Amino acid sequence: MRVWKFGDNVDTDAIIPGRFLIINDARELAQHAFQGTRDEFRTEVAPGDVIVAGRNFGCGSSREHAPLALSGAGVTVIVAASFARIFYRNAINLGILPMVCHDVGSIRDGEEVRIDLNKGVIETGGKTYTTEPVPPFLRAIFDAGGLVPYARALREVS
Protein backbone atom coordinates (compact mmCIF):
# COMPACT_ATOMS: atom_id res chain seq x y z
CA MET A 1 0.00 0.00 0.00
CA ARG A 2 1.38 3.38 -1.00
CA VAL A 3 1.35 6.25 1.48
CA TRP A 4 -0.10 9.62 0.56
CA LYS A 5 1.31 11.91 3.23
CA PHE A 6 -0.43 15.08 4.37
CA GLY A 7 0.22 17.50 7.21
CA ASP A 8 -1.95 18.97 9.94
CA ASN A 9 -5.41 20.53 9.56
CA VAL A 10 -6.33 19.09 6.17
CA ASP A 11 -9.87 20.36 5.75
CA THR A 12 -12.74 18.91 3.79
CA ASP A 13 -12.48 21.74 1.24
CA ALA A 14 -8.95 20.53 0.42
CA ILE A 15 -10.17 16.94 0.14
CA ILE A 16 -13.05 17.84 -2.18
CA PRO A 17 -13.48 21.46 -3.26
CA GLY A 18 -16.94 22.94 -2.67
CA ARG A 19 -17.73 23.39 -6.34
CA PHE A 20 -17.99 19.59 -6.70
CA LEU A 21 -20.60 19.11 -3.97
CA ILE A 22 -23.32 18.72 -6.59
CA ILE A 23 -21.79 15.30 -7.39
CA ASN A 24 -22.98 12.36 -5.29
CA ASP A 25 -21.26 9.48 -7.09
CA ALA A 26 -18.14 8.29 -5.23
CA ARG A 27 -16.12 7.46 -8.35
CA GLU A 28 -16.95 10.75 -10.00
CA LEU A 29 -16.07 12.65 -6.81
CA ALA A 30 -12.74 10.77 -6.67
CA GLN A 31 -11.79 12.41 -9.98
CA HIS A 32 -11.72 15.73 -8.08
CA ALA A 33 -10.15 14.63 -4.77
CA PHE A 34 -7.48 17.10 -3.62
CA GLN A 35 -7.97 19.10 -6.82
CA GLY A 36 -6.06 22.34 -6.53
CA THR A 37 -4.08 21.19 -3.49
CA ARG A 38 -2.46 17.93 -4.60
CA ASP A 39 -3.50 17.33 -8.18
CA GLU A 40 -1.50 14.13 -8.73
CA PHE A 41 -3.59 12.34 -6.09
CA ARG A 42 -6.65 11.90 -8.27
CA THR A 43 -4.67 10.50 -11.21
CA GLU A 44 -2.12 8.37 -9.33
CA VAL A 45 -4.02 7.01 -6.31
CA ALA A 46 -4.68 3.28 -6.48
CA PRO A 47 -7.18 1.12 -4.62
CA GLY A 48 -5.70 0.17 -1.26
CA ASP A 49 -3.46 3.24 -0.98
CA VAL A 50 -3.34 4.78 2.49
CA ILE A 51 -3.55 8.40 3.56
CA VAL A 52 -1.25 9.32 6.45
CA ALA A 53 -1.72 12.73 8.01
CA GLY A 54 -0.95 14.84 11.04
CA ARG A 55 -3.42 16.35 13.47
CA ASN A 56 -7.06 17.25 12.82
CA PHE A 57 -7.53 15.49 9.47
CA GLY A 58 -10.94 16.25 7.95
CA CYS A 59 -11.59 19.50 9.78
CA GLY A 60 -13.91 22.15 8.35
CA SER A 61 -17.31 21.44 6.86
CA SER A 62 -19.07 18.31 8.02
CA ARG A 63 -19.80 17.19 4.48
CA GLU A 64 -19.92 13.48 3.69
CA HIS A 65 -18.54 14.23 0.23
CA ALA A 66 -14.95 14.26 1.54
CA PRO A 67 -14.80 10.65 2.73
CA LEU A 68 -17.06 9.64 -0.17
CA ALA A 69 -14.47 11.01 -2.64
CA LEU A 70 -11.70 9.11 -0.86
CA SER A 71 -13.78 5.94 -0.86
CA GLY A 72 -14.37 6.35 -4.59
CA ALA A 73 -10.60 6.58 -5.05
CA GLY A 74 -10.16 3.22 -3.31
CA VAL A 75 -8.85 4.53 0.02
CA THR A 76 -10.11 2.32 2.84
CA VAL A 77 -7.71 3.34 5.63
CA ILE A 78 -6.59 6.76 6.84
CA VAL A 79 -3.95 7.00 9.54
CA ALA A 80 -3.62 10.32 11.34
CA ALA A 81 -2.44 11.77 14.62
CA SER A 82 -6.06 12.92 15.15
CA PHE A 83 -9.28 13.44 13.23
CA ALA A 84 -12.06 15.97 13.23
CA ARG A 85 -14.85 14.10 15.01
CA ILE A 86 -17.54 14.45 12.34
CA PHE A 87 -15.12 13.39 9.59
CA TYR A 88 -14.15 10.36 11.71
CA ARG A 89 -17.75 9.16 11.95
CA ASN A 90 -18.57 10.02 8.33
CA ALA A 91 -15.54 8.01 7.22
CA ILE A 92 -16.62 4.93 9.18
CA ASN A 93 -20.20 5.30 7.97
CA LEU A 94 -18.90 5.27 4.38
CA GLY A 95 -16.58 2.27 4.84
CA ILE A 96 -13.24 3.98 5.55
CA LEU A 97 -11.34 3.07 8.70
CA PRO A 98 -9.71 6.05 10.43
CA MET A 99 -6.83 4.87 12.61
CA VAL A 100 -5.22 7.13 15.20
CA CYS A 101 -1.43 6.92 15.45
CA HIS A 102 0.33 9.71 17.30
CA ASP A 103 3.73 8.90 15.79
CA VAL A 104 3.11 9.35 12.05
CA GLY A 105 5.78 12.02 11.53
CA SER A 106 8.49 9.73 10.22
CA ILE A 107 6.27 7.87 7.73
CA ARG A 108 7.23 9.26 4.32
CA ASP A 109 5.14 10.11 1.28
CA GLY A 110 5.28 7.36 -1.34
CA GLU A 111 6.54 4.78 1.13
CA GLU A 112 5.06 1.29 1.06
CA VAL A 113 3.32 0.20 4.26
CA ARG A 114 1.68 -2.92 5.59
CA ILE A 115 -1.19 -2.50 8.04
CA ASP A 116 -2.44 -5.24 10.33
CA LEU A 117 -5.93 -4.00 11.20
CA ASN A 118 -6.46 -6.67 13.85
CA LYS A 119 -3.25 -5.87 15.73
CA GLY A 120 -3.37 -2.11 15.06
CA VAL A 121 0.14 -2.15 13.65
CA ILE A 122 1.67 -0.28 10.71
CA GLU A 123 4.98 -1.54 9.32
CA THR A 124 7.21 0.42 6.98
CA GLY A 125 10.90 0.81 6.34
CA GLY A 126 11.80 -1.55 9.15
CA LYS A 127 9.83 0.48 11.67
CA THR A 128 6.61 -0.49 13.45
CA TYR A 129 3.94 1.97 14.55
CA THR A 130 1.07 1.18 16.90
CA THR A 131 -2.38 2.68 16.48
CA GLU A 132 -5.05 3.28 19.08
CA PRO A 133 -7.53 0.39 19.26
CA VAL A 134 -10.64 0.78 17.11
CA PRO A 135 -13.78 0.11 19.18
CA PRO A 136 -15.34 -3.22 18.15
CA PHE A 137 -18.69 -1.71 17.09
CA LEU A 138 -16.92 0.76 14.78
CA ARG A 139 -14.75 -2.02 13.38
CA ALA A 140 -17.94 -4.05 12.71
CA ILE A 141 -19.38 -1.13 10.71
CA PHE A 142 -16.12 -0.85 8.72
CA ASP A 143 -15.99 -4.63 8.14
CA ALA A 144 -19.54 -4.52 6.78
CA GLY A 145 -18.53 -1.82 4.27
CA GLY A 146 -20.16 1.10 6.07
CA LEU A 147 -23.22 1.95 8.12
CA VAL A 148 -25.88 1.13 5.51
CA PRO A 149 -24.54 -2.38 4.76
CA TYR A 150 -24.08 -2.93 8.51
CA ALA A 151 -27.70 -1.95 9.23
CA ARG A 152 -28.96 -4.15 6.39
CA ALA A 153 -27.03 -7.11 7.78
CA LEU A 154 -28.49 -6.52 11.25
CA ARG A 155 -31.99 -6.39 9.80
CA GLU A 156 -31.43 -9.66 7.93
CA VAL A 157 -30.27 -11.40 11.13
CA SER A 158 -33.29 -10.35 13.19
N, C-alpha and C positions, 0 to 999 in steps of 0.2 A: 504494500500500500504506500503510495506516495504522499508525502506531507506537503500541504499548502499552509505556509506559516503566515500568521497575521499577528499584529501587536495588540495593544490594549484598546478598549472602547470602540470596537468595530460595531457600528450601528446598522440597523436594518436598512437604512437608506443606502449604505455602502454595499450591502449584500444584494439588494434589489432596488434600484432607483424608483422613486415614486411614480414616474411616468409610465411604468410597466404594470401598475397595480390593476389595470383593467383586464389583465391576463389571469386566468385561473387554472390553466393547464400547466402541470409541473414541468414537463419537458420543454414547453415553450418558454416558461419563465427561466429555466436553466440557461437558455441562450442569451440571457441578459444579466446573469449573476455576476456581480462585481464589475459591471460595465461602468467605465469611467474611473474606476479605482484600481482595478487589476484585470485589465482586459484579457490577458492570456488565460485566465482561469476558465472562462466559458468555452474556449476552443481546445484547451489541453487537459482539462479535468477528465478523469476516467472513473467508471464505476468502481467503488471500493476505496477511492482516495480518501484521505483523512485531513480535516482542517485542524490545525493546532494554533491556538491563540493565547493571548495574555488574559488580562482581567476584563470583566464586564462585556464578554462577547454577546452580541445581539441586543445591545442597548438601543434606546430610541423608541420608535413607534412599535406598538404591540401587534403589528400585522403578521398574519400567518404566511404571507407571501414569501417572506425571507427563508424560513425553513423549507417551504414548499419548493422554492427555486433550487435549494441545495439538494433536496431529495430528488428532484428531477434530473440533477446532474450526476446522481449516483452516490452522493455522500451519505453514509449511514452512521458515521461516528464523527463527533467533534470533541476534541480534547482542549480544554481551556483552564486557566487558573481560576476563573469564575465566569458565571453567566448572568445576564439579566434574567430575572425570575420568569417573566412572561415568555421570553424566547425559549427558556429551558423547557417549560411545559408545552409550548407550541411544537417544539422540536420532537419531543416524545410523542405527542399526539399524532404527529405526521410520520412517525417511524424512524426518527433519527435519535441516536443515543448520545446525549451530552455527558461527557465524563470529566470530572473535576480532577485536575492534577496541578498542584501548586508549583511544581518544578519543571515547567515546560520551556524555560528560557534557553536551554542548551540544545533543544531539538531544532534541527536546521531545515529550512525550506528545501524541498526536493529530496530529502532523505527518505529512505525506505524504512518503514516500521512494521512491526508485527504486534498486534494487540490481542491479548487473551482476555476476552470479555468476562469470563467466569472468574478469573483470578484478579482482574483489575490491574493488569500489568501491560506496560508498553515497553517493547524492546527495540533498540536502534543503536547502531554504531557501537555495539559492545556494552551499552549502558541500559539499565533497567529503571523504569519509572513506575511508581505505584499511584493508582488513582483512588479517589474516595469511593467507598462501596455505593453501588446503585441500589436503592431500595427495591426489594423483590417485586412489589406491585408495579413499579415503573418499568422494571426489566421485563415483566410479563407483557405490558403494553407494547414495548419495543419489539419483543420476540414475536408478537402477533402481527407486527407490521404497522402499528399505530392504534389510536383509540377506537376508530370505527371498526376495524377488523377484530379488535379485542372484545368490543361490546357485542358484535355479531356472534362471536364464538361463545360468549357467556350465555347469550340468548338460546343458542342451539343446545347447550348443555342442560339448561333448565327446562 
